[in-house]
Amino acid sequence: MNRFSKPRLKDKIKSLIPGSALAFLLVLGLFLYGTSALSESRMLNERQLLEDALLRDISHCYAVEGSYPPSLSYLQEHYGLTYDRNHFLVNYEYIGANIMPTFYILER
């Protein structure tokens, strides 16, 4: 190519393709990383909210009725506890009317 001839448009476009593809893949990778980190953070927050709601409802039941709730379904029916059963599994262990029950929250 000499100094009087202009580069062809096809040649310009071909030279820009690798850089554009690399920039696109970089932006896509950053986007996917950000969404996965956000999803992880949201799941931890939901788990903490469920744990707080369980503790609050168990304590409220004990304060109102004088005994701890016998089951998780009792909390759901009488105190309005709701949670996403597709994402969390709650293991509720009732020991006695005057002993605070234990519970474990597992993510599915």
Number of C-alpha atoms within 10 A of each C-alpha: 6 6 6 6 7 8 11 8 9 8 9 10 10 10 11 10 11 11 11 11 11 11 12 12 12 11 12 12 11 11 12 11 12 12 11 11 11 11 12 11 11 12 14 12 12 15 17 13 13 19 15 12 15 19 16 13 19 20 16 16 18 17 11 9 9 12 17 23 24 16 13 17 14 13 18 13 10 11 14 11 16 13 16 9 10 8 12 17 14 16 13 16 14 16 12 12 13 11 11 17 17 11 15 11 14 11 12 8
